[in-house]
């Protein structure tokens, strides 16, 4: 059964952005990044490889702010939730498609975090062949929920979790009952340590 392929995901600690010494540093908090698939490299830092040029962002915790910066630290896009709300989830890619091998940095601030606390996620787009293969696959799947579910299963069977989650949350994917159930299961399990049952 496909559910058995759901994997434990990442709890990403939050660290403050650089600040002058006189500014009180925020207490660390954690966010759980589900999509894109990322791996922790240090406290509050993670990296992920993108099989698509237009990744969707899904974090378990409600987010107050998202910033997207270039690899050099230039702000490319940001969004702030209203004072009493949170940003939409999942968050569609708000910028032009990434170029092959392009790197960006996400800075994620959940609701309730200190004003200077962000989790840092460095994302790198795949090479041209990888991005093209994903785009071609998506274009061939059409509106058949069974075809999308099979493609997710195939990606997981081959160990390509980034592609599986990209397909599962692609804006082009249909809202079939099976896909919706898998999306709910992934979100409910979050970054828990337990393997899902078969």
BELVENLIN-V778867 format. One record per residue. N is the residue number from 0. NEAR is the number of other C-alpha atoms within 8 Angstrom. D_CENTER is the distance of its C-alpha to the mean C-alpha in Angstrom with 1 decimal. Layout:
n-><N:N>
near-><NEAR:NEAR>
d_center-><D_CENTER:D_CENTER>
This chain:
n-><0:1:2:3:4:5:6:7:8:9:10:11:12:13:14:15:16:17:18:19:20:21:22:23:24:25:26:27:28:29:30:31:32:33:34:35:36:37:38:39:40:41:42:43:44:45:46:47:48:49:50:51:52:53:54:55:56:57:58:59:60:61:62:63:64:65:66:67:68:69:70:71:72:73:74:75:76:77:78:79:80:81:82:83:84:85:86:87:88:89:90:91:92:93:94:95:96:97:98:99:100:101:102:103:104:105:106:107:108:109:110:111:112:113:114:115:116:117:118:119:120:121:122:123:124:125:126:127:128:129:130:131:132:133:134:135:136:137:138:139:140:141:142:143:144:145:146:147:148:149:150:151:152:153:154:155:156:157:158:159:160:161:162:163:164:165:166:167:168:169:170:171:172:173:174:175:176:177:178:179:180:181:182:183:184:185:186:187:188:189:190:191:192:193:194:195:196:197>
near-><5:7:9:9:10:9:6:10:12:11:9:14:12:15:14:12:7:4:7:5:5:4:6:5:7:10:7:9:8:9:13:13:16:16:12:14:12:13:8:11:7:6:9:11:13:13:12:12:11:13:12:12:11:10:11:13:13:11:13:10:8:10:13:14:12:12:12:12:14:11:8:5:7:7:9:8:9:9:8:8:11:7:4:5:7:10:12:5:8:8:9:9:8:5:6:5:6:8:8:10:9:9:10:11:13:13:12:11:13:12:9:5:8:7:5:8:14:12:17:13:12:12:12:12:16:14:8:9:7:10:14:8:8:11:9:8:8:10:7:6:9:7:6:8:12:6:9:13:11:8:10:13:11:8:12:11:8:6:6:9:9:11:12:13:12:14:12:12:10:9:5:5:11:9:7:7:6:8:12:9:8:9:10:8:8:10:9:6:7:11:11:7:6:5:8:9:5:6>
d_center-><23.9:20.3:19.3:20.5:17.8:15.1:14.4:14.1:10.8:10.4:12.1:11.7:14.9:15.4:18.1:20.2:20.3:23.6:26.5:30.3:31.9:33.6:30.4:29.4:26.2:23.6:23.4:20.2:17.8:14.7:11.2:9.2:5.5:5.2:2.6:2.9:5.8:7.3:10.9:13.0:15.8:17.5:17.6:15.0:13.6:11.0:10.5:8.6:10.4:9.5:11.9:11.7:12.9:11.1:7.3:6.1:3.9:4.7:6.5:9.8:12.1:13.3:12.6:15.7:14.6:11.9:13.4:12.7:15.4:16.9:17.4:20.8:19.6:20.6:18.8:17.5:16.2:15.9:16.0:17.7:18.1:21.8:23.6:23.6:20.2:16.5:14.1:13.3:10.6:8.6:8.9:10.1:10.3:13.4:15.0:17.0:15.5:14.9:17.9:18.1:17.3:16.3:14.5:12.8:12.0:9.7:11.9:10.8:13.8:14.1:17.2:20.1:19.1:21.8:21.9:21.4:18.6:15.1:12.4:12.0:9.2:10.9:9.5:12.2:12.9:15.0:18.7:20.5:21.3:17.8:16.5:19.8:19.7:16.4:17.8:21.1:19.8:18.0:21.3:23.4:21.8:23.2:23.1:24.0:21.8:23.6:22.7:18.9:19.2:21.3:18.9:16.1:18.9:20.1:16.9:16.7:20.4:20.1:17.5:14.8:11.9:9.3:11.6:12.1:8.7:8.7:12.1:11.6:9.6:11.4:13.5:16.5:16.2:19.1:19.2:21.3:22.2:20.9:17.4:17.3:18.6:15.9:13.1:15.2:15.8:12.2:11.7:15.2:14.9:11.9:12.4:16.1:18.2:20.1:19.8:19.9:23.3:24.4>
